[in-house]
Amino acid sequence: VLPLFPLGGIVYTPNSEHILNIFEPRYREMYNDILMNGSKRFVVSMSHPSEEGRFAQMGVLFQLEDLKEVSEQTGDQIKYVCNHKVVGRVKLNRVLNPEVWSSRDTYLRAEGEIIDDTSDLDEDDDDSESGGKAVDDVYTALANAAGSSLSKEEKALRDSFTNLVEMQHELEEDVRFTRSSAATLAVGPEATGDGSLWTTIRLWQSYTEQRLVARQNEMQREFQDKLLEFLMKEKGVKEEEIPSAIGFTDLSPELQKEVTELQKRMSLELRPLVLESTLTMQKILEAGDHEARVNLLRHFIEAERRRLEAKKTLKGMFSGGGGGIIEKVGEAEAIEPSAKSTSSTDASKSSISGSFGSTDGGADDSEGDDADSDSSKSGSIYLDDDDAFQ
């Protein structure tokens, strides 16, 4: 039995670190309890993106590493600033006190199973020992570096990733992986360490997030150009006098209308991208073992490569200019953004139902109060799964 702390539409992965600011009374109580009983751990699960009272049944185990009392410095608006490490996955079976979710009298408590992700690696070790083979540590290290010790699935993942990177550079994509990242892609079954597949999963998560930011910036740039023209031509503002902010009512009626339309466009286009990105990570988190995670990640990489193939075909049909490259490097120096952007994707409500239970179970998609500062070929990967419901 563990405390349950549902957190917004965020998917956390093992071996990552996160800071939470705690101010809600029920979560102040939760932290007091885990400090008093010495467990210093709780479950974090993603809330359903649109349905209140439902949450992902596969969550992660947060281990409290450091806690600072900051109530005096913040006028008691924030009680604790806490640093955590994600130390594993947890499959939630049921919530023991769902009635407190709406009352907020206390925090949720859940019954669940902590999943040991070291089992795949242990089995590999056992197989090696049972075969009576002497393992040469130096040879093994060299083999790993050369990629010769990879499984068929791991090699296929690396090949798919390499093909994607080459396609990104050929098209001068707005956000792309560095070529050097392909040669050092972490695909190992170990639960921790730089060689763990979870390192690559987090890299992929960072990539999808940066693509979203790039698309958002591109949509805003078009309006910003018009705003500058309005200020300089109609208002007579010199370039060095352009304000850092301008009120909505200070805009012309035409620009006010454009702002409203831009907000609608961003909501319609970006929300499905955010949803797909989040559910991609949730499906990987739910995967039963290392091989399943490898195959899922490869599925998503191949889907991205096919998107770029279609873009390349269109580019060959219609003339288009290329953009420059911004040499700022992203996470782990493996993602580099450039100056232009494009994206298009869809997600549907029905595709997400398989991963969530309810507060016969429960969590709320509005749960962002104590916030982190920090496949099948024939159809959608987001398939309904009765086993994922409580």
N, C-alpha and C positions, 0 to 999 in steps of 0.2 A: 504494500500500500504506500503510495507516494503522493505528495502534493502535486496538483495540476495547475499550471500557469499557462493558459492559452494566450498566444501573442499574435494578433492581427493576421495579415496575409503573408507572413514570413516563414520560409522553410530554412531551418538550421541543419547543418551537417556535422557529423562526428569530427573531432579534432580541431574544431574552430573555437575561437574565443570571442566573448561578447560582454559588453557593459550594459547594465540595466539601471535606470533611475527609478527608485521605488518611492511612491508617495501614497498610493491607495491604502486605506486602513486594513483591508483584508490581506494585502500582500505584505504590509508591515508585520502583521500577525504571523504570516507564513514564514518570513525570514527569522523572526524571533523564535519560532518553534524549531526550525531546522538547526538553528544555532544552539538552542537549549538541549535538543536530543542528540546533537553531534552528527547527524546524518549529512548535513550541508548539501543536500541534493533534492531535485524536484524534476518533474516532467514538463517539457514545453511542447505544445502541439499547435499546429496551424489551424486558425479558425476558418470556417467555410467562407468563401469570398462574397456570398450573397445571402445566405440563410442563417439567421441568428439562431444560436443554440445548437449548432453542429460544428464538429471539429474532426480533424484527421485522426484516425485511429493509430497511425504510426507517428510517434513523436520522438524526441531525443531527451537524453538525460543530462541536465545541467548540474555541474559540480561547482559549488561556491568556492572560489579561490581567494577572494579578498573583499572586504566590506568596510566602507567608510561611513561613519555617522556624520551627516552634513545638515542636520535640521537647524542648527544655530546659524550657519552661514546662509541658509536659504529661507529663513523665517518659517521653518517647518513646512515649506511647500514640497520639499523633497526630504525624505527621511534617510535613505541609504543610497549610496552609489556602489554598485556591486560588480565585481569582475568574475566571470564564469568561464569554465572550459566545458565543451560538450564531450562527454566521455563515452557515449554509446547511444544505442537506439532503444526505444521502449514501445511495445505493442500494448495499447490500452484495451482492456477487456470491458470495464464498466466504471462509471463514476458512482461513488458511494453516497454522495449527498447532493444530487442534482438540484434539489429545491433551493439551495443557497445561491445558485447562479443569478437568479433574478433579484433576490433580496439583497445580495452583496453583503450579507451578515458576516461571512467568513469565506475562506478560499475553498476551492474544490479539492476533493481527495479521490484518487483513482486507484483501481486495482489493475495491475498490468504485469507484463513479462519483460524483464530486461534481457535484451538480445546480445549474445556474445559473438561479436564479429571477428574474433580471433580463431573461431572454429575451423574456417576454411584453411587457414595457414597451418593450424595444428594438424589437420588431416594430411596435408601435403608432407609435413615433417614426419608423421607416423608412417606414411607410405614409403618414404625414403629410408627410414630406419628398418622397417620390416623387410625391405628388399636386401638388407645387409650390405648396402653400398657405402663405402667410405667417402665422405664429402670433403673435398679439398676446398678450404675456405677461399684461397687465392683464386683458384680456377672458377669457383662459383661467382665471386665478385666480378671477374672479367667477363664471364658469360652473361651476367645480368646487365653489365654496361653495354655489351654488344647486342643485347636483345635476344640472344640465342636460347635463353631459358624461359622465354615467354610462352604462354599457352597459345593455341590456335586463335582463340577469341581475343586475347590481348594483342597479338600481332595484327589481327584484322582491325582492331580499334586504332592502333598506331597508323596503319596504312590509310584508313579513312580520314584520320585527323591530318595526316601529311597531305593528302589530296585536297582537303578543304583549305589548308593554309596556302597551298600553291594557287588555288582558284581565287582566294581572297586577294593575293598579291597581284595576280594577273588583272583583276578587275579594279584594283586600287580601292578596296572596300573602305568604308568610313571607319569601321572598327575591325581590326584584324589581329591575328596572332603573329608573333615573330616567327621567322623560319626556324630559328634555333630552338624554339619550344617544341617543335615536332620531334626532334632527335632525342629530347630528354623527357618526353611525356611520361608521367608517372602512371603506371597501370597495375601495380603490384597488389596482391591480396592482403598484405599486412594491414592491420587496423590503424597503425600510426606511422609517422615518419614521412620524409619527403618522397619516398618511392610509392606511397600508398595511392590507390585509385581515388580516394577521397580528396587528395590534393588537386587532381585533375577535375573532379566534379565541381569543386569550389571555383576553379579557374573558368570552367564553362558557365557557372552561375554569374561570375563577374563579367564575362563576355556578353551574356544576354542582357545584363543590366546596363552595360555601357552602350549596347546597340539601342536600347530604349532611350537613353539620355541623348544620344546622337540624333535620333529621329525627332525627339522633342525639340532639340535645339534647331534643327533644320526647319521645322514648322514655325518656330518663333522668329527665325531670321527674316523670313519674307515680310512679316508684319513690322519688324524693327526697321527694315529699310524704308517702308512707307511712313513710319513714325518719324524717322529722321528727316525725310523729305518734308513732312508737314511742319516740323519745328523750324527748319532752316528756311523754307520758302515762304510759308504762310505766317509764321510767328517771328521771322527775322532773327532767330537764335543762331549765334555763331557756333562753329563746331566745338570750340574750347569752352563754350558756355552751356553745353547741353546738360540738363539736370540728370542726376542718377535715378530719379523716379518722377513720374508724372501721374496725376490723378485722372480717373476715368472721365470725370466731368469736364476736364480741361481739353479733352479730345474733340475733334470735329464729329458731327453726327455720323459721317461715313466711317470714321475710324472706330467710333463706339460700336457700330454695327459689325465691323470686322473683328473687333475683340470678342464680341459675343459669338460670332461664327467660328472663330479660332478655338475658343473654349469647347464648343460643341464638337468640332473636328477632332481635337486632341482627345476628348473623352471617348468618341466613337472608335478612333483608330488605335489609341495607345492602350486603352483598358484591355482589349483582347490580347495584346502583346504581353502586358503585365501578367494576365491570367495564365497564358500559355507558359511563360517563363516560370511562374510559381509552381504550376502543376507538373511541369517537367521535373523539377527538383523533388517534388513530393513523390512522384512515381519511382524515381531512383531511390529515394529513401525507403520506400516500401519493398523494394526488390529483396527477394529471399536470401540471396547469397552473392558472392563476388562475381561469379560468371554472369548472373542475371543483371547485375549492375553494369558490367562491361558491355553486354549486348544492348541494354537500354541506352546507354550513353552513345554507343555507336549508331543506334537508330536515330537519335536526335542530331548527331553530327551529319549523317547521311541526308537527313531531311534538309538541313541547312545547305549542304553541298548541292542538292537538287534545286533549291531556290536560286542559288548562284548560277547554276547551269541555265535555268530559264532566263535569268537576267542577262547572261552572256549571249544567249540566242537573240533576245530582243535588242541587245546592244548592236549585234551584227546586222539586224534588220533596219535599225534607225540610227542615224548619226547622233553622237553625243560627246560632249567635252569631258575631259578628265580633270580631276581636282588635284590640288597639291597634297603633300603629306606632312602632317604634324608629327614631329618625332618624339612627342611625349609618350612614354611607355606605361602600359597599364599594369595590372596585378602580376606580381612575380616576374616583371619585365617580360611578359609573354604576350601582352595585348597592346597593339599600338593603334590609336585613333588617327584618322586622317580627316580631310576637310569636307567630304560630302557624305550623304546618307540616303538609304532607301530601305524600306521594309514593308511587308504586307503579310498578315496572318489572321486566322479566325480561331475562335474557341467558343464552345456552346455550354450552356448550363447543364445539359444532360450528360456531358462528357465528364463531369467532375464528381458525380454523385457517388461513385464507387469508393472514394477514399475517406468518406466522412460518416460519423455517427451523429447522435443527437444527445441532448442532455437528459435523456434516460441514460445518458452520457454527458455532455455538453460544454461547448464554448461559444463565445460570441464574436462575430466578425468585427465588432466595434472595439474589441479588446486591444487598445493601443495605449491605454492610460498610463501604464508603467512601461515605458517604451525602451526599445533597444537603441542606443546611440549608434550605437554601432549599426518484343513487338511484332506487332502483326503487320504484314505488307499490305493487307487488303483494306485497312481502315484506320480509324483514330487510335492512338495509343491510350487515350483516356477512355477506357471501357468501363461500363457498370460492372460491379463485382459485389455480389451479395455477401461474400465473406468479409468485406471491408466494413459492413454495417454492424452496429451493436444491436 
